[in-house]
Amino acid sequence: MSCCGWRFFILKNILIAGAGGLGREVLQIVKDINSISPKWHIKGFLDDTKDTLNGLAGNIDIVGRIDDWNPQENEVFVCAIFDPLGRRMVVDKLKNKGAQFVSIIHPKAAISDFSIIGEGIIMYRSSALSVNCKIGDFTIILDSGIGHDVFIGNYTSIASCCAIGGNVTIGDNVLVGSGAVVMPNKKIGDNSSVGTGSVVVRNVKSNTSVFGNPAKKMQFA
């Protein structure tokens, strides 16, 4: 504390892994958080494709490649890659070098006092968690509603405008497409995907892709 009674804090640098559309949306959430109370200094993006941005994020640019970056003590990270397995790979690479990840939750997202969220979560402005939910590490929830007593595993991606009913269980590395509905009490196994606009009325086994209303297993030629 200084002689004037002020306490000074040094903001940590935040880096966003992934400079695509999701990365730019996460950048906006970080800006929205900082506008209420400064929390991080935005250092820039990490991306292995040099020309991903082309000025789309104003003066925030790509500062390095994911594979080449060596995390520093004053840095924190968020992984803005929507593909679950791609996100897991990037997180593992950076964590193996000592990276510290933070959750990015929009100030207007609604989270029940009785819900638990893991490490490295991303939640958009209109996302909502009802009571007694448990959300695993590095899961992404875009503008979607999650009912009561829902369990969502690690590295799962819930796209925009989804409705997840009460008592639903969703495993690890699952992708739920935009506008999908999962009826109450249903289970979706690990490494599965639910197509855009689908309505899940039956349990979905692990390693299965379903689509339609009602959602059925996709047949590939």
Disulfide bonds with the S-S distance in Angstrom:
none
